[in-house]
Amino acid sequence: MWKDWFFFSRSQQIGIIILIVIILALLAARMILPALTTHTVKKDNFETEANIFLDSLKSAPHGNYPPSYHYNNYAENRHESAFDKLPKPVLSRFNPNTADSIQFVRLGIKPKIASNILKYRKKGGKFRKAEDFQKIWGINEEQMQTLLHYIDIPAETPPPVAATTYTKTTKTDAVVELNSADSTILKQVKGIGSGFARRIVGYRKRLGGFVRIDQLREVWGITPEMYAALAPHFSIDKKYVQTINVNKASIERLKYHPYLNFYTAKAIYELRLTRGSLKSINDLKTIDILDKDLIYKIEPYLSFL
């Protein structure tokens, strides 16, 4: 075959070479062009479907959400996904004790945190003042300071207490021992009805017993005038006081006491884990969040066995 090649004239040889090149070019084009066409079609189809989907988002009802929640058209910004734009917070006054999850999310609070707030309320938690909202974890400081300005918690009005002139006269001449008296005995003191008797007994149980008569001031509903009239008719026997073993108590047990909360209880618990055991009240003085007044109040209720 190669010998036959030399029998062709030079012009014939050039013509054959050109023909071979054309054939190879056509074969290459046949393989390359379908791939390019498919890519273009796929790209065009993707853009068409994306635009249709995003147009449907813009025309769909948005409920109570403001226009700032709408997504930008894909054609306006091809390099930024519409889903990367988070809704801007819509700030308005709210009561954290009654707001629902939708309102919390509109304020810029993450859904998971909003769910935790609702669980906290369901378990009986309550925000009595705006600053109490700072107990919620997961909200950064800047956002928290902004939200505090919009919190609106109506002032609580305690049930009206019938106007009564309290005197030092009691229904019985005996002085009542505050730590051992049940509600029936407490009601023998003038000015104490069933409601106050239950509150005194309930608060005494949480304390572990009264160590000072002036702790009656801490019982909800007892006014300064009422306390002044009641105080002379009570005595305190500290043998009834129950203490908490700091070296054995759990965080739950510690925070049950009226003078402690989750954070102070956790601090005591972690100090115990660090040191192995606590020897005296002086060990607690190293905890920053326990001030002198709190240590003074809680000391009679702690043991270090």
C-alpha positions, 0 to 999 in steps of 0.5 A: 500500500505504501508503495502505491503512494509513491505512484500518486503525483504530488498534487494528488498526495496533497489532496489525499492528506487534505481529505484525511484531515477533513474526515478526522475533523468531522469525526472530532466534531461529531464527538465534541458538539453533542457534549457542548450542546447537552451542557448548554441545554442543561444549563439553560434548563437549570436556569429556567427551572430556578427562575420558575421556582424563585418566581413562585416564592415571590408570588406565594402568600407570606402570611404575616411576614413583612416584604423584607422576608421576600427572596431576591430573584435569581437573575438579579444576583446569580452568585448569591443563593436566595436561601442565604438571606435570613429574614431580618428581625421585626422588632416590636414590644412583646411579653415573654410570658405570653408570646408564641414561637412565631412572634419570637422568631419574628423578633430574630430569636432562633426557633430552637431557642424559642422552643426552649423558652416555651418549654421553660414557661410550660414547666412553670417558669415566669419572667417577672421583669425584663432582666429575667429574660437574660437567663435564656441561653443562646442569645448573644449580648448585642441581640439581648440588649436590643430585645430588652428595650422591647420587653413589656411585662405588665406589673403584677398586682397581688390579690388585695388583702382585706384591710385589717388593723393588726394589733398585738392581741392574738386569739391565744395568749401563748406565743407560737413556735414558728418551726413546729406550728402547723397551719391550724395553730398558725391560724390562732394568731390574729391576722393569719388566715388559711391562705397565709398559714399555707404560705408560711408552712410552704416557705418554711419547708423550702427553707428548712425552717426559720432561723430568724423571725424577720424571715417572715418578711420573705413570705409572699403577701406579708406587708411591713405593717402585718409583720410588725403586728405578727412578730411579737407573737412568734418564737424560734426553736432552731432545733427544728432547722434542717440543713443541706449537706453541701458535699452530697447534695445535687444541683437540683437539691441546692437550687430548691432552697429559696436563697439559691438558684441554678447558677449559684447551686452549680457554682457550689457543686463545681467547686466541690468537684474541684476540691473533692470536698468542702470544709466550711463556709469559708470555702464558699467565699471563693465563689464570685457570685456568692456575695457576703449577704447571700453567704450570711443568709445561707450559712445556717442551712448548710452542713459540711459533713 
